[in-house]
Amino acid sequence: MSGTLARSIPFAAWSMVFALCLATEARSETGMIELEAQTREDAGAENMPGRVVRTVEKLDPAKTAIVIVDVWDKHWCKTYTERVGNLVPRMNKTLDAARKLGIQVVHAPSDVLGPYKDTPQRKAMQAIPEYPAPEKTDFNPPDPPGGRDCCECGPSRPCQSHGAWSSEHPGLRIAEEDLIADCNNGREVLNLCQHRGLDTLLYMGVASNMCLIGRSAGMIEMKRHGLRPIFVADLVEAITANGCDPATKAPDPNFTPARGTAQVQRHLERYIAPSIQSRQIIAAAGMDSFAHDKRPHVVFVIAEEEYGSDKTLPAFAEKRLKNDFRCSFVYAKGHEGADRNDVPGLEVLLDADLLFLSMRRRALPVTQMDHLEWYIRAGKPIVGVRVSIVPFQVDPQQCPEGHVVWRDFDQEVLGCHYQGYPGQSRETGCDVWVVDEARDHPILRGVKPTRFHSASWLYNLYPLADTTTLLMKGRWAEGQPEQPVAFTNTYNGARVFYTSLGHPKDFENEAFCRMLANAVKWALQ
């Protein structure tokens, strides 16, 4: 079995930019591929995520197969059907890359093999000789956290469980050289592995807390038989809940489907297998559309109407970032009615190195929020300005069906506690200054003057989390309480910067623009 390269990369210093460069140059003369993988150290308690450990996994394409589990055409939960369909375009691109690399693709749906019984891909799988089952270990990881098989349309649970699937998703392409296996019969995959000398199985599909790990051809059973499972983190999803705790069914406006998936991912990385990302496979195959452009990719997500971010941020990027960064922009369709909660194009985050967020109180559809949350919860760099203190904070009673809210984003990700603002400060703006302890911080390098007036009104953001580093403070009038204005945090190991500044007039201030450009560079280090 191919081993793991004996080196560990500290999480805070790790960068996907490095990983992609590694993947692009990973093919050795012997055809081996080296990909960044992520596991977690045991934290000693189930509710603790555990420290992330990055290693380099060496794969021989001739000894590797991709197993696609239960990407059905339809699920009994309407929202989960949409979530699964949301994965298919990226799956197709990743599978094309795998085929180009010489990795065998195995479709492994359960319960729906009828439509495929006479296909060449199914017959080729059945024609593989029968081999004695490999010796089996007693590997027995704990069950994933939370409940399972809940409706993800909302806490009212409008969908009822029933067998709704009849085939694989029609958009998932089956190539001539692919194989079709029965996920309920793990011996078929084991026969393939013994016949071809395969030692590594890359998994994608659903659900990561059920079929992906529990089926006869799933990750746990294959690991018991001595194979090395690895899962593609952005191409698997759990089925848990939306707006309620999946274990207790108690209302929880902060529980989103993507949060459930992230919790299960942490569990898998801790107890079962390492994870990789689809962009690494795509880059290893030379199919990255921007392989020639080595600049880190900054994605601006803009969904607010009060401060004109749709004008100020593109201009800022053009002037301050374009030489060193490739910038993409994603905008809300509008600011009224259904358009307010519609931000198409978020799949670009699958190839992002930094998220630059300017969003205010939007409740996005689960399929769109999946992309945003996958990026954020995966522990990737974030820069947020002004109204991004409450990007997803919407009254649950006003959340459209099939959409999600994330009310504690400010506390969980940014490390502060938004509590409104003094009404009078809307007229006065605020005076801001660099705190003495932060004068040498890289984000403040070249920021002159270190004290200035801003047209932005002050937000009440105390208390700050212990993980934050305060950079700037401000107040709206003499004698009034001081409040944080700019600070950093870490979230799941990633660097996060936030500033409550961001009024259009702030972009006319050299000190503010220098700080913001520095923050982008700092977050990506």
C-alpha positions in Angstrom: 0.0 0.0 0.0 1.3 3.5 -0.9 2.4 5.2 2.3 2.1 8.8 3.6 5.0 11.1 3.2 6.6 11.4 6.6 6.1 15.1 7.2 3.3 17.2 8.8 2.5 20.8 7.8 1.4 23.1 10.6 -2.2 24.2 9.9 -1.7 27.9 10.4 1.1 28.0 7.8 -0.6 25.8 5.3 -1.9 27.3 2.1 -4.0 25.8 -0.7 -1.9 27.8 -3.2 1.0 25.6 -2.2 -1.1 22.5 -2.4 -2.2 23.3 -6.0 1.4 24.0 -7.0 2.3 20.7 -5.5 -0.5 18.9 -7.3 0.3 20.5 -10.6 3.9 19.2 -10.4 3.0 16.0 -8.6 3.3 13.5 -11.4 6.7 11.8 -11.1 8.4 9.7 -13.7 6.7 6.7 -12.1 3.3 8.3 -12.4 2.8 8.9 -8.7 0.6 11.8 -7.5 1.2 13.7 -4.3 -1.9 15.5 -2.8 -2.4 17.5 0.4 -4.6 15.6 2.8 -6.2 16.6 6.1 -6.8 14.5 9.2 -7.5 15.5 12.8 -5.9 14.6 16.0 -8.1 13.0 18.7 -9.1 15.9 21.0 -10.2 13.6 23.8 -13.9 14.6 23.6 -16.4 14.0 20.9 -17.6 17.6 20.9 -14.1 19.0 20.3 -13.0 19.2 16.6 -9.4 18.2 17.2 -6.3 19.8 15.7 -6.0 19.7 11.9 -3.0 17.9 10.6 -1.9 18.3 7.0 0.1 15.6 5.3 1.0 14.6 1.7 -0.6 11.4 0.4 1.2 9.6 -2.4 -1.2 8.0 -4.9 -0.4 5.6 -7.8 -3.2 6.1 -10.3 -2.9 2.6 -11.5 -3.6 1.4 -7.9 -6.4 3.9 -7.2 -10.1 4.0 -7.9 -12.8 6.6 -7.3 -16.0 5.2 -5.7 -19.2 7.3 -6.2 -21.8 6.3 -3.6 -25.6 6.8 -3.9 -25.7 10.0 -6.1 -29.4 9.3 -6.7 -31.7 11.0 -9.1 -34.2 11.9 -6.3 -34.3 11.8 -2.5 -37.4 11.9 -0.3 -36.2 15.3 1.0 -36.7 18.0 -1.6 -33.8 20.1 -0.3 -31.4 17.1 -0.1 -32.3 16.3 -3.7 -31.2 19.8 -4.7 -28.1 19.5 -2.6 -27.0 16.3 -4.3 -27.7 17.8 -7.7 -25.6 20.8 -6.7 -22.6 18.4 -6.5 -22.9 16.9 -9.9 -21.2 19.5 -12.1 -18.1 19.5 -10.0 -18.2 15.8 -9.8 -18.2 15.5 -13.6 -15.2 17.8 -13.8 -13.3 15.9 -11.1 -14.1 12.5 -12.7 -12.9 13.7 -16.1 -9.6 14.7 -14.3 -9.4 11.3 -12.6 -9.9 9.5 -15.9 -7.2 11.6 -17.5 -4.9 10.6 -14.7 -5.6 6.9 -15.2 -7.8 6.4 -12.1 -10.6 3.9 -12.4 -14.0 5.4 -11.9 -16.6 3.1 -10.1 -20.2 4.2 -9.9 -21.6 2.4 -6.8 -25.3 3.2 -6.4 -27.4 1.0 -4.1 -31.0 -0.1 -4.7 -31.1 1.3 -8.3 -29.1 -1.1 -10.4 -32.1 -2.2 -12.5 -31.6 0.5 -15.2 -27.9 -0.5 -15.6 -28.1 -4.3 -15.6 -27.5 -4.6 -19.4 -24.9 -1.8 -19.7 -21.3 -2.6 -20.6 -20.1 -0.9 -17.4 -22.2 -3.1 -15.2 -21.4 -6.3 -17.1 -17.7 -5.5 -17.0 -17.9 -5.2 -13.2 -19.7 -8.5 -12.9 -17.2 -10.2 -15.2 -14.3 -9.6 -12.8 -13.3 -13.0 -11.3 -14.3 -13.9 -7.7 -11.4 -13.7 -5.2 -11.3 -14.9 -1.6 -12.2 -12.0 0.7 -9.1 -10.3 2.2 -8.4 -10.8 5.9 -10.7 -8.5 7.9 -9.7 -6.3 10.8 -11.9 -5.3 13.7 -11.8 -1.6 12.8 -14.9 -0.1 14.5 -15.1 3.7 14.6 -17.8 5.5 16.7 -20.9 6.7 15.0 -21.0 10.2 13.5 -22.5 13.0 15.7 -26.1 14.1 15.7 -29.2 12.5 14.2 -29.4 11.3 10.6 -31.9 11.1 7.8 -33.8 14.2 8.8 -35.6 16.6 6.5 -33.4 19.6 5.5 -36.3 21.8 4.2 -36.8 23.3 7.7 -37.7 22.6 11.3 -41.4 21.9 10.4 -40.2 18.7 8.5 -42.5 19.0 5.5 -40.9 15.9 3.8 -41.7 12.4 5.0 -39.3 9.5 4.5 -39.9 7.1 1.6 -38.1 5.4 -1.2 -37.9 8.0 -3.9 -34.8 7.0 -5.9 -34.8 5.1 -9.2 -31.4 5.7 -10.7 -28.2 7.7 -10.5 -28.6 11.4 -11.0 -29.2 11.9 -14.8 -26.5 14.6 -14.9 -23.8 12.4 -13.6 -21.8 11.2 -16.7 -20.9 7.5 -17.0 -18.0 7.1 -19.4 -17.3 4.0 -21.5 -14.3 3.0 -19.3 -16.2 3.3 -16.0 -17.6 0.4 -14.0 -20.9 0.1 -12.2 -20.9 -1.8 -8.9 -23.5 -2.6 -6.3 -22.8 -0.6 -3.2 -24.7 -3.2 -1.2 -22.3 -5.9 -2.3 -18.8 -4.9 -1.2 -17.3 -8.1 -2.6 -17.6 -6.6 -6.1 -15.3 -3.7 -5.2 -13.0 -6.0 -3.3 -12.8 -8.3 -6.3 -11.8 -5.3 -8.5 -9.1 -4.2 -6.0 -7.6 -7.7 -5.9 -7.9 -8.2 -9.6 -6.2 -4.9 -10.4 -3.9 -4.6 -7.4 -5.7 -1.5 -6.1 -4.8 -0.2 -2.7 -6.5 3.2 -2.5 -10.2 4.2 -2.8 -11.2 7.9 -3.3 -14.8 8.4 -2.1 -17.4 11.0 -3.2 -21.1 10.9 -2.9 -23.8 10.9 -0.2 -24.6 10.7 2.6 -21.3 11.0 4.5 -23.0 10.0 7.8 -24.8 7.1 6.3 -24.2 5.3 3.0 -20.7 6.6 2.3 -19.4 5.0 5.4 -22.0 2.3 6.2 -22.7 0.5 3.0 -21.0 -2.8 2.2 -18.8 -1.0 -0.3 -18.4 2.1 1.9 -15.4 3.5 3.6 -15.5 1.6 6.9 -15.9 -1.9 5.4 -13.2 -1.3 2.8 -10.8 -0.1 5.5 -11.6 -3.2 7.5 -10.3 -5.2 4.5 -7.0 -3.3 4.4 -7.7 -0.7 1.7 -6.9 3.0 2.1 -10.0 5.2 1.9 -9.7 8.9 1.2 -12.7 11.2 0.7 -13.1 14.3 -1.4 -14.4 16.8 1.1 -16.2 19.2 -1.2 -18.0 16.3 -3.0 -19.6 14.6 0.0 -22.5 15.7 2.1 -24.2 14.5 5.2 -28.0 14.6 5.7 -28.8 16.1 9.1 -31.2 19.1 9.6 -32.0 22.7 8.9 -33.0 25.1 11.7 -33.1 22.4 14.4 -30.7 20.1 16.3 -30.8 16.8 14.3 -30.2 14.8 17.5 -33.0 16.3 19.7 -35.2 18.1 17.1 -35.1 21.2 19.3 -35.1 24.5 17.4 -31.7 25.8 16.6 -31.6 28.7 14.1 -27.8 28.3 13.7 -28.0 24.7 12.6 -27.7 24.5 8.8 -27.3 21.5 6.5 -23.7 22.6 5.8 -23.0 22.8 9.5 -24.1 19.2 9.8 -21.9 18.2 6.9 -18.9 20.0 8.5 -19.4 18.2 11.8 -19.5 14.8 10.1 -16.4 15.7 8.0 -14.5 16.4 11.2 -15.6 13.1 12.6 -14.5 11.2 9.4 -11.1 12.9 9.5 -10.7 12.1 13.1 -11.7 8.4 13.1 -11.9 7.0 9.6 -10.0 8.6 6.7 -8.2 11.7 5.5 -9.8 14.2 3.1 -8.6 16.0 0.0 -10.3 18.6 -2.2 -11.5 18.2 -5.8 -9.4 21.1 -7.0 -6.3 19.1 -6.3 -7.3 16.3 -8.6 -8.3 18.8 -11.3 -4.9 20.5 -10.9 -3.0 17.2 -10.9 -4.6 16.4 -14.3 -3.6 19.8 -15.7 -7.3 20.8 -16.1 -7.3 23.9 -13.9 -8.5 26.7 -16.2 -6.1 29.1 -14.6 -3.1 26.8 -14.2 -0.9 29.4 -16.0 -1.9 32.1 -13.4 -0.1 31.5 -10.2 -1.7 34.4 -8.4 -3.9 33.5 -5.3 -7.6 33.7 -6.2 -9.7 36.2 -4.2 -13.5 35.9 -4.5 -15.5 39.0 -3.6 -19.1 38.1 -2.5 -21.2 41.3 -2.5 -24.8 41.4 -1.3 -25.6 44.8 0.3 -27.3 48.0 -0.9 -26.4 50.6 1.7 -22.7 51.2 1.1 -22.3 50.7 -2.6 -19.9 47.8 -2.3 -20.7 46.7 -5.8 -18.8 49.9 -6.9 -16.2 50.5 -4.2 -14.8 47.0 -4.0 -14.2 46.3 -7.7 -12.5 49.7 -7.9 -10.4 48.9 -4.8 -9.4 45.5 -6.3 -8.5 47.1 -9.6 -6.2 49.6 -7.9 -4.8 47.7 -5.0 -4.9 43.9 -5.7 -4.8 43.0 -9.4 -1.1 42.8 -9.7 -0.7 40.2 -7.0 -4.2 38.5 -7.0 -6.7 37.1 -9.4 -10.1 38.6 -8.4 -13.6 37.3 -9.1 -16.9 39.0 -8.1 -20.2 37.4 -7.2 -23.3 39.6 -6.7 -26.8 39.3 -5.3 -29.4 39.4 -8.1 -31.1 42.4 -6.3 -32.1 43.9 -3.0 -35.9 43.4 -3.0 -38.1 40.3 -3.0 -36.8 37.0 -4.0 -33.7 38.6 -5.7 -32.5 39.7 -2.3 -31.8 36.1 -1.2 -30.4 34.9 -4.5 -26.6 35.1 -5.0 -25.8 33.0 -8.1 -22.3 31.9 -9.0 -21.0 30.9 -5.5 -19.6 27.7 -6.9 -16.5 29.8 -7.8 -15.6 29.4 -4.1 -14.5 25.8 -4.9 -11.4 27.4 -6.5 -11.0 30.3 -4.1 -7.9 31.0 -1.9 -9.6 33.9 0.0 -13.2 35.0 0.6 -13.8 38.8 0.7 -17.2 39.3 2.1 -19.6 42.3 2.0 -23.0 40.9 2.7 -25.9 42.1 4.9 -28.8 39.9 6.3 -29.4 37.5 3.4 -31.1 34.1 3.8 -29.7 32.1 0.9 -31.1 28.9 -0.6 -29.4 25.8 0.9 -27.7 25.0 -2.4 -26.0 28.5 -2.5 -25.2 28.5 1.2 -23.6 25.1 0.8 -20.8 26.7 -1.3 -20.3 29.6 1.1 -20.4 27.5 4.3 -18.2 24.8 2.8 -15.5 27.4 2.2 -15.9 29.1 5.6 -16.2 26.0 7.7 -13.3 24.3 5.9 -11.0 26.8 7.6 -10.0 29.1 4.7 -9.0 32.8 4.9 -11.7 35.5 5.2 -11.7 39.3 5.0 -14.9 41.0 6.0 -16.0 44.6 5.9 -18.7 46.6 7.5 -22.1 44.9 7.2 -20.5 41.5 7.0 -20.9 41.5 10.8 -24.4 40.1 10.1 -24.2 38.5 6.6 -26.7 35.7 7.3 -28.5 37.0 10.4 -32.2 36.9 9.4 -35.3 36.4 11.6 -36.0 32.7 11.2 -39.7 33.5 10.9 -38.9 35.5 7.7 -36.6 32.9 6.2 -38.1 31.4 3.0 -38.7 27.7 2.9 -35.6 25.8 1.9 -33.3 28.7 2.8 -31.0 29.0 5.8 -29.8 31.5 8.4 -26.6 31.6 10.5 -27.3 34.0 13.3 -24.1 33.5 15.3 -21.7 34.1 12.5 -20.3 37.2 14.2 -19.5 35.2 17.4 -18.5 32.0 15.8 -16.3 33.2 12.9 -15.3 36.8 13.5 -14.9 36.5 17.2 -17.1 39.5 18.3 -20.6 40.1 19.5 -22.6 42.5 17.4 -25.1 44.5 19.5 -26.3 47.3 17.3 -24.9 50.8 17.1 -25.5 54.2 18.7 -28.2 56.0 16.6 -26.5 59.3 16.9 -23.3 58.0 15.4 -25.0 57.8 12.0 -24.7 61.6 11.8 -21.2 61.9 13.3 -19.2 59.0 12.0 -16.4 58.0 14.3 -12.7 58.8 15.2 -10.5 55.7 14.9 -6.9 54.9 15.9 -4.4 52.1 15.9 -3.9 50.6 19.3 -0.4 50.8 20.7 0.1 47.1 21.1 -0.6 46.5 17.3 1.5 49.2 15.7 3.9 46.6 14.3 1.3 44.2 13.0 1.7 43.4 9.3 -1.8 44.6 8.5 -0.9 48.1 9.8 2.4 48.4 8.0 2.5 51.7 6.2 -0.9 52.8 7.6 -0.5 56.6 8.0 -2.0 58.5 9.8 -2.6 56.1 12.6 -5.6 58.2 13.8 -8.2 59.5 11.5 -12.0 60.2 11.1 -14.3 57.8 9.3 -17.8 58.4 7.9 -18.7 54.9 9.1 -20.8 54.9 12.2 -19.6 52.8 15.1 -20.8 49.2 15.8 -21.0 47.8 19.4 -18.9 44.7 19.1 -17.6 43.9 22.6 -16.9 41.4 24.0 -14.2 40.1 21.7 -13.1 36.4 21.8 -9.8 35.4 23.4 -8.6 34.3 19.9 -8.8 37.9 18.5 -6.1 40.5 18.1 -7.4 44.1 18.3 -5.8 46.4 15.8 -7.9 49.6 15.8 -10.5 51.1 18.2 -12.8 54.1 17.8 -15.6 56.2 19.4 -18.2 58.4 18.0 -18.0 61.3 20.5 -15.8 62.4 23.4 -16.9 60.6 26.6 -18.6 57.8 24.7 -17.4 54.1 25.1 -14.6 52.9 22.8 -15.4 50.0 20.5 -13.3 47.6 18.3 -13.0 48.9 14.7 -10.5 46.4 13.2 -9.3 43.0 14.5 -8.1 39.6 13.5 -9.4 36.1 14.5 -8.7 32.5 13.7 -11.6 30.2 12.7 -10.9 26.5 12.3 -7.2 27.4 12.0 -7.8 30.0 9.2 -6.9 33.7 9.4 -9.8 36.1 9.6 -9.8 39.9 9.4 -12.8 42.1 10.0 -13.3 45.9 10.1 -16.5 47.8 10.8 -15.2 50.5 8.4 -16.4 50.4 4.8 -18.4 53.5 4.1 -17.8 54.8 0.5 -15.8 57.7 1.8 -13.5 55.3 3.6 -12.2 54.2 0.2 -11.0 57.7 -0.4 -8.7 57.3 2.6 -5.2 56.0 1.9 -4.8 54.6 5.5 -8.0 52.5 5.2 -7.2 51.2 1.7 -3.6 50.3 2.8 -4.9 48.4 5.8 -7.4 46.5 3.7 -4.9 45.5 1.1 -2.5 44.5 3.8 -5.2 42.4 5.4 -5.7 40.4 2.1 -2.0 39.6 2.0 -1.8 38.8 5.7 -4.8 36.4 5.6 -3.1 34.4 2.7 0.2 34.0 4.5 
